[in-house]
Amino acid sequence: MNPTGTLARARAMQAWLSAQRRSFHMYPELGFEEVQTAERIAGALQAIGLPVRTGIGKTGVVAALGQGPPIVGLRADMDALEVQEANDVPYASQRPGLMHACGHDGHMAMLLGAAELLRTMEGRPEGEVRFLFQPCEESWDEDGKSGALRLVEAGVLEGLDAVLALHVDPAEPPGSAGIRSGHVMAAVDPWTATLRGAGCHSSAPEQGLSPIYLLSQVLTAIQAIPAQRTSTLRPAIVSVEAVHGGATTGVIPDTVSLSGNIRSYDEATQQRLWDELERALSLSRVLGGDYELEIRHYYPACYNDPEVTALLQRVTAAMVGADHIYVPELEMAGEDFSYLSREVPGVLFRLGVAPGDGDRPLHSPRFDLDEAALPLGAALLAEMACEVLRQAG
């Protein structure tokens, strides 16, 4: 293991890494539409002599270095967001209304950097490193499937001993890495519901049943679920994100629709939240109305394997020092890397990228990152791939 040497080699690639990131940033594409992005990635991988497969999981790219077993996978997501960039920089998005506001441009650049570091590494362990460039992390297709689930279905995890990924963290400085064992991100279950009353003239409400009245009762019950119907020791959210009902004056409508999200970490809490949402909506029946509910199981909770996490902590400490490792707070956002890490042992870790010129949160029109962080991300991915191969070999 030579973590500091790998980091030094990565730092010598700074200009190349920045150029790769800026190229991706200027031409963002949405999930399952990453055609030009995939072409750019495939070209870069072919240029360094790696065999490449395209069209994996619709628009994904997979490449391999070496032959296994053992086999380790390294993943980067490719898609952008429907955000209009507000940054006045030479590499700003050239596509109106689209932006890499979640750092996936950096993720792709760092994974390409890891591929180059591994290709030219002396004494690289026996085995295969599989590079997974995943489409559509931010959303899902017409079948409700995100890019990670499509990769699983395409068989890209076959034979893997472990899978690793990183995510940029604009709240922490460059040179730092956030590593947490166990659960790191929540399960996400979007839901939609319809409350059914009986429409009538608003001058004679007794002749019908207002679904808006039903909604007022149901909303109170929904908001009480996390505080009153689940353990306060287990993170739980039931959010209402949209309500639609009524269209004109003088008319009480037949229906009101509402939608939101359920977020949790463990399956028992998740099931309890589903049941309690059903119970809250059933108040509409007690009051003479009716309801329909659809809950879509979206992302499972993201879990970091303790053994692979411990290995990452040792590698990172050897590369930059233990004082540059932080433990990220648990958060209720979701990540579809969870589909990969529930199939094989995996770790999703954070990489500090704070630019130092103000608050630039993820998914913001002003999101940006300090490109000085890119070499560390590439080096950690490369060195971790080697250590996994050594441990599994």
Summary of the structure (lengths in Angstrom):
residues: 393
radius of gyration: 23.6
end to end distance: 14.5
largest distance: 83.1
contacts: 1413
relative contact order: 0.20
helix: 36%
strand: 24%
